[in-house]
């Protein structure tokens, strides 16, 4: 996901959260940690090194001021922020009482997509994702399933290249921008972006093929 230009946002907790941050950092991409306590007090304390790496390449955010100790009520509040900042929420593992299910509930209330990684029905940590799937979440078998939910079928999962291979319709859109049709209005008038509109432009921008400049004009990234 990070190689495809998607910013990974999580809660820096032990397990999946920390692995998500570390995976994004390994690709050289930024990542965002939403902390339950104040931003200057990384939680859990054993993740101070990861906290420093996240700050160097991305951001750590909190709704609390400096010096505030972590309390139990802060975790649901943190999960609400994660759901609010995320274009989609993905649950990889979660027990029946996991806070990840609370995050998914907030995402559902906001009308955001919810994805879940299927697991064995006899595995406790698969109970949460399997329940979400039964309630209508989409199945996540890999990064491509998430990209399809975010951008349609336009963006392909990245391989060893820094930027993902583009589907034909996005290549045509990129060519049009290179020819000077560099605003959403100009592209729409030309019929280039009629089907995908701003979502296709966002996909190209997130994948690193174009950048937005002054006046909303786009330019091709070499």
C-alpha positions in Angstrom: 0.0 0.0 0.0 2.8 2.4 0.9 4.5 1.8 -2.4 1.3 2.6 -4.2 1.2 6.0 -2.5 -1.3 5.2 0.3 -0.4 6.8 3.7 -0.6 4.1 6.4 -2.3 5.4 9.6 -2.5 3.4 12.8 -2.3 3.6 16.5 1.3 2.4 17.2 0.1 -0.4 19.5 1.9 -3.7 19.8 1.3 -6.2 17.0 -0.5 -5.2 13.8 -0.4 -1.5 14.4 3.4 -1.4 14.9 3.9 -3.8 12.0 1.9 -1.5 9.7 4.0 1.5 10.6 7.2 -0.4 10.2 6.2 -1.8 6.8 5.4 1.7 5.5 8.7 3.1 6.8 10.6 0.2 5.2 9.4 1.4 1.8 10.6 5.0 2.5 7.0 6.2 2.8 5.6 8.5 5.5 3.2 7.0 8.1 1.0 8.6 10.7 0.6 7.4 14.3 -2.5 8.4 16.3 -1.5 8.3 20.0 -3.9 7.7 23.0 -1.9 10.1 25.2 0.1 13.2 24.5 2.3 13.2 21.4 5.5 13.6 23.5 4.8 10.4 25.5 4.9 7.4 23.1 2.7 4.6 24.1 3.6 1.8 24.6 6.8 2.9 26.1 8.7 0.1 24.4 8.0 1.7 21.1 10.1 4.8 21.6 12.4 3.9 18.7 9.5 3.4 16.4 8.0 6.7 17.6 11.3 8.5 16.6 11.3 6.9 13.2 7.7 7.9 12.6 8.4 11.5 13.6 11.4 11.6 11.2 9.4 10.4 8.2 5.7 11.2 9.0 3.8 12.4 12.0 2.4 11.5 15.5 -0.9 13.1 16.3 -3.0 13.4 19.4 -5.9 15.6 20.6 -4.2 16.0 24.0 -1.5 18.4 25.0 2.1 17.6 26.1 2.7 15.8 29.4 -0.7 14.0 29.7 -0.4 10.4 31.0 -2.4 7.7 29.3 -5.7 6.7 30.8 -8.1 3.9 29.7 -10.8 6.3 28.3 -8.3 7.7 25.9 -8.1 4.5 23.7 -11.7 4.7 22.4 -11.1 8.4 21.7 -7.9 7.6 19.8 -9.8 5.0 17.7 -12.4 7.6 16.8 -9.6 9.8 15.5 -8.1 7.0 13.5 -11.5 6.3 11.8 -12.0 10.0 11.1 -8.6 10.5 9.5 -8.7 7.3 7.4 -10.2 6.9 3.9 -10.8 3.2 4.8 -10.3 1.1 7.9 -8.7 -2.4 7.6 -8.9 -4.9 10.4 -6.3 -7.6 10.1 -6.7 -9.4 13.5 -9.0 -8.7 16.3 -10.6 -10.6 19.2 -14.2 -10.2 20.1 -13.5 -7.3 22.4 -10.7 -5.7 20.4 -10.5 -1.9 20.1 -10.1 -2.5 16.3 -13.8 -3.3 16.2 -14.6 0.0 17.9 -12.6 1.7 15.2 -14.5 -0.2 12.5 -17.8 0.9 14.2 -16.7 4.6 14.0 -15.8 4.1 10.4 -19.2 2.6 9.6 -20.9 5.6 11.3 -18.9 7.9 9.0 -19.8 5.9 5.9 -16.2 4.9 5.3 -15.2 1.5 3.7 -14.3 -1.3 6.1 -12.1 -4.2 5.0 -11.2 -7.3 7.0 -8.7 -10.1 6.5 -10.5 -13.5 6.6 -9.2 -16.0 9.1 -9.9 -19.5 10.5 -13.1 -19.7 12.4 -11.3 -21.5 15.2 -8.8 -18.8 15.7 -9.6 -16.2 18.4 -7.8 -13.3 16.7 -9.9 -14.0 13.5 -13.2 -13.6 15.3 -13.3 -9.8 14.8 -12.5 -9.8 11.1 -14.9 -12.7 10.4 -17.7 -10.9 12.2 -17.1 -7.8 10.1 -17.2 -9.8 7.0 -20.5 -11.3 8.0 -21.8 -7.8 8.6 -20.8 -6.6 5.1 -17.1 -5.6 5.2 -15.1 -6.4 2.1 -12.6 -9.1 2.1 -8.9 -8.1 2.0 -6.7 -10.8 0.5 -3.9 -8.3 -0.3 -3.0 -4.7 -1.0 -4.8 -4.8 -4.4 -8.2 -5.3 -2.7 -7.7 -2.1 -0.7 -6.5 -0.1 -3.7 -9.6 -1.3 -5.6 -11.8 0.0 -2.8 -10.1 3.3 -2.6 -9.6 4.1 -6.3 -11.6 1.5 -8.3 -9.6 -0.8 -10.6 -7.3 2.0 -11.8 -4.3 1.6 -9.6 -2.3 -1.6 -9.7 -0.4 -2.9 -6.7 3.3 -1.7 -6.8 6.1 -4.2 -7.3 9.8 -3.4 -6.8 9.4 0.0 -8.6 8.7 3.0 -6.5 5.6 3.8 -8.4 2.7 1.4 -9.4 2.0 0.3 -12.9 -1.0 2.2 -14.3 -4.1 0.8 -15.9 -4.7 2.0 -19.5 -7.3 4.6 -18.5 -5.0 6.2 -16.0 -2.1 6.2 -18.6 -4.4 8.1 -21.0 -5.2 10.6 -18.2 -1.5 11.1 -17.5 -0.8 11.7 -21.2 -3.6 14.3 -21.4 -2.1 16.2 -18.4 1.4 16.0 -20.1 -0.2 17.6 -23.2 -1.4 20.6 -21.2 -4.9 19.6 -20.0 -3.8 20.3 -16.5 -7.0 21.1 -14.6 -10.0 19.0 -13.7 -12.2 21.3 -15.7 -10.0 21.0 -18.8 -9.9 17.2 -18.5 -13.6 17.0 -18.1 -14.3 19.2 -21.1 -12.0 16.9 -23.2 -13.9 13.9 -22.0 -10.8 12.4 -20.5 -11.9 12.3 -16.8 -15.6 12.0 -17.3 -15.9 8.5 -15.9 -13.4 8.7 -13.0 -13.2 12.4 -12.3 -11.4 13.6 -9.2 -10.9 10.0 -8.0 -8.6 9.2 -11.0 -6.6 12.4 -10.5 -6.3 11.5 -6.8 -5.0 8.1 -7.7 -2.3 9.5 -10.0 -1.3 12.0 -7.3 -1.1 9.5 -4.6 0.9 7.1 -6.8 3.4 9.9 -7.4 2.8 10.5 -11.1 1.4 14.0 -10.9 1.5 16.9 -8.4 -1.0 19.6 -7.7 0.3 23.2 -8.0 -1.0 26.7 -7.8 -4.6 27.2 -9.0 -5.3 23.5 -8.9 -3.2 22.8 -11.9 -1.5 19.4 -12.2 1.9 18.7 -13.6 3.6 15.4 -14.4 6.3 14.2 -12.0 9.3 13.0 -14.1 
